[in-house]
Amino acid sequence: MKIVRTDAELQTPITDTALRDAGHDLVTLPDGIDEDSLIAAVADADLLLMCYTPITVRVIDAAPNLRGIVKYGVGIDAIDIPAAKARGITVVNIPEYAEETVAEGAFALMIALARKLIPLDRKMRADGWAWPEPTWMGNDIAGKTIGIVGFGKIGRSMARMCGQGFRANVIAYSPHTPASDMEAVGVTRCETLLDLLAQADIISIHCVLNANTHHLIGEAELRAMQPHAHLINVSRGAIVDEAALVRALQEGWIAGAGLDVFSDEPLRRDGHMISPLFEMDNVILSPHLTFYTAEAMERLERETLERCNEMIEGRPVLVKSTDPRLQDQPGATYP
């Protein structure tokens, strides 16, 4: 079979080697490939593996032999799923490989902001030492109120780390999660997002990006946060109105932010919507890598290979995601 994998900068040697050793023609394409070049590459492809590259209706319609799209990652917002379903093309993601990993990444951003680790490191490198002046005073996590937006598996892991691990008070906003499910793990359910934002010292975003969550955190929501609050986003950049976030940080509506995801990736120091944040000591910018550990990548690669083999061999494709966009697909099986 011909298999096309986009976003080759994210190396997947286990998957690539296994597919080639099985005799398949694997073509890897770089991140940022233009749509016309991608269309040319998939014209005779049987499988398409993608991570970040948009898979539009034009791409799907240009691939008459395509039987499956494997997102080697979690988020599926870059795939035109209705177009794939209309063609009978199975779409699957790998939703469980980095639940703890991404939560750990969010926690790392949170504690680095609370303890001012990034500006302290810069000070040490520049001057060799920093005395205990008010500029460097940090904050405890214990006793703080942590607001979790989206109570899926990553959000639950983050809640456990904060509550059971660091004795924080954890609240959550997740409209489709019953209060009893949250109470069972020591988390208080907020009926509205504004209720959560008004209470929380730290807000951590863990919901999926869809039509309902695009710019879920906009100007009104940022102004509803407490002036000392920090915002953490390791989910998807477009969940936050980034232009409003820049103003919030410039004008002091909130105290800081830790960001691993952006609506326009990769970032640029100049000419990007959030370029001003590069100069702020109260902001930590991470290049969409909270998922990127040796353990998580091995899990991702091996499960990606399993989904590919199911498609290659004509077996039912295991869809572990509960996202309604991936439900009810012919040729798929569900846990």
N, C-alpha and C positions, 0 to 999 in steps of 0.2 A: 504494500500500500504506500501511497504518498502521504506523508504527514508533514504539516507545516506548523512550526512553533514560532510564535512571535516573542518579542521582548527577550532576545538572546542574551542581553547583558545580565539577566538573572540566570546564572548558570545552573543547569540541572544535569550533572554528569551521569547520575544513576539512571535516570529516565532516558536520556539521549543514547547512552551506550547500549542499554537493553533493547531499545527499538531498532537501532542499527544492527546489533548482533542478530536480531530476529529476521533480518533481511529487508526491513522497510527503508524506503527512501525518505529520510528526515531532512527537511530544509529548515534552517533557522534564519529568522529575520530580525533586524535590530529594532529596538524601541524607537518610536517616532516615525516609522515607515509611513509614507503617504498612502492614501487609500488606493490610488490607481496601481501602485506597485504591489500592494497586498492583493488586489484583485487578480493581477497577472499571476501571482504565486499560487493562489488557491484555485485557479481555473480547473485543474485536474486533481485536486487534493481530495483524499478520503476522510481525513481527520484534521481538525484545527485545534491546536493548543495555544491558549493566550493567557496573558496576565493583565496587562494594562491597555494594550492596543484596542481601539474601538472596532467592534465587529458590527458593521452597519448592514442595513438591508441590501445595499449595493454589493457588499462583499459576499453576503449569503447567496444572493441571486446569481452571482457570477461563478458559483461552485456547484455545478450540477451533480457531482459525485459525492458531495459532502454528506457524511452520515452522522457526525458528532462534533460537538464543540466542548472541549474540556478547559474550564477556567482553572489553571493551577494556582489557586488562591481562593479567597472567599467572595469578595464583592462581584456582583454580576451586572452592575449598572452600565457597563460599557458594551454589553451584548444586546442586540435587538432580538429579544427572546420571542416576541410575537412573530417576527419574520422567520425565525428558525422553526418554531412550532408549525407555522403554515406550510413549511417544506417537509415536515416530519423529521427534522434534525434534532437529535437528543442533545440537550444542554445540561452539563453537570459541573458542579464546583467541588472544592475540597474544603468543607466548612469546619472541620474539627482539628486540623493539624496544629493550630497555634493558639488555642483558647487560653491556656495558661501563659504562653509566651507573650502574646500581645498585652494581656493584663499586666504582666511583669513590666513590660515596656511603659505602659501608662503609669504604673506605680513609680518607676524610675524617674519619669518626667516630673511627676508630682513631688517627690521628695527632693529632687534637685532644685525645683523652684522654691520649695519651702525653706531649704537650707542655703539658698543662693550659691550653689556649688559652681555654676559656670562663671559668674563674676568674681568669685573668690579665687578660682583657678587662674583667671586672667590677671588678677592682682598679684598672686604669688609669682607667676611667670614674669611679670613686669618688674616687681619690686622685691621679690624674695620673701615677703612676710606681710601679714595684715593683723593689726591689733584689734581687740574686741570693741570696736566703735559701733554706734547705732546703725551705720550704713550696712554692716554685715550681720545684724541680728536676724536670725531666722525664726521659724515657727515649728512647733510640734505638730505631728499628725494626730497623736492621741488626744481625744477630747474634741477634735474638730468634727464638723458636720460635712460629710462627703456626699455629694449628689451624683447618682448614677443615672444617665439618660440612656435608656435601652437596657433591658434586663435579660438579654440572651446569655449564652454560655460565657462570653468574655466579660460581660457586665457582672455576672454572678461571681466569676473568679476575682474580679477587681473588688467587689463588695466584701468577699471573704478576706482578702488580704488586708483591706482597710479596717474592717470590723473586728474579726477574730484575731488578726495578726497585730494590728496597731491600736486597737481599742478606740477606734473612731466611731462616731454615730453615723450610720449609713442610711440614707434615704434614696428612693428611686422613683423615676417616672417612666412608666412603660404601660401604655394604655391597654395592651392585650394580655398583661400578666395579672392574675388574681392577687389580691392582697395577701391571701393565705399562703401563696407560694413564697412571697417575700418574707412574711412574718416567720415562716418556718426556718429561715436562715438569718433571722435577726435584723431584717431590713424593713423600714417603714415605707409604705407606699404613699406617694403624693398623687392627688387626683388631677392636678394640672402641672404643666411645666413651669408656669410662673410661680407656683407655690414652692416648687423645688428650688428654683433660682433664687428666690428671696431668702431662703433659709441656709443655703449651702456656703461653706467657706471655700470648697473646691468642687468644681463640676467636671465630671469625666464622661465623655461622649462615647457610647458603645452601640448605637443603633445603626441599622442598615440605611443606605441611601436609596430612596425611592421618591415618587412624586409627592408623598406626604411629608417627607423629612428634608426635602431640599430647602435650604435656608431656614431650617427649624429654629436655629439660633440667629436671629436678626437683631436690628437695632433695639427694638422694644425689649427683647429678651436680655440683651447685654446691659441695657439700662436698669433692668430689674435685678441684676446681680448686685451683691454687696461690693462696696469700693475696695475691700481688702481681698476679694475672691480671686482665685485662679481658675482658668479654663484649660482643660486637657482634651485634646482631640486626637485619637488614634484610629478613627473609624473611616470617614471620608471627608475631604475638604469642603465639599459643597453643602454639607449639613450646616455649616456656618456661613453667614454672609461675611465674607472676608474683608470687603471694603468697610463694613460697619465695625468689624473687629479691629482693623487698623486704627480707626477713629477712637474706638473705646480705649485702646492702649495708649494712643497719643494724648488723649484728653483725660485719662485717669478715671474712666468709668469703672474699670476693673484694675486689679493690681498686677496681673501677669498672665502668661499663657505658655503652654507646652504643646507644640504642634508637630505631628509626624505625617500629616496628610494635607493635601492642598488640591484645590479644584483644577489648577493648572500646574502640572508637573512635567519636567523638573523645574525647580525654582531658578530664578536668575537674580543676581544681586542688583541689577538695574533693569528697569522697565517692566517689572512684574507687579501685580496688584499689591503684593505684600512685601515688596522690596524694603519699605521703611522699617520693617521689623528686624532686619539684619543688624541694625544699630542699637537695639534696645537690650539692656542687661536683664530686664524682667521678662524676656521671651527666650524660650529654647526652641530651636528649629532642628528637626530630625528628618532625614531624607527618606521617609516612608520605609523605615527598616525595623520597626518594633517587632515584626514577625521573623526577623532574620537571625536565627540561631542555628547552630549545627544540628541540634536535635529536631527542631521544627522543620528544617529543610529536608532532613532525611525522611521524616514522616510525610511531608508534602510530596516528595519525589516518588516514594513507594506507592502511595495511594493514587497519585496521578497515573502511574504505570498500570495499576490495577484497573482503573476506569478505561484507559486506552485498550487494554487487552480484552475487556468485556465488549467494547465496540468492535474491535478487530475480529473477534471470534463469533460475533453475532449473538452474544449472550445478553440477558437483561442488564441494563446499566444501573448500578446502585446509586440512588440519589439520597444522600444523607441530609441535605438541607431541608429545613421546614419552610423556607421562603415560598410563599404561594405562587410566585412566578415560575418556579421549577416543578410544581405539582402537576399531576395528571398528564404526564408525557407518555405517549406510546413507546414501548420498548424500554421503559424504565421500571425499576422496582424500588420499593420504599421500605425502610426498616420497620 
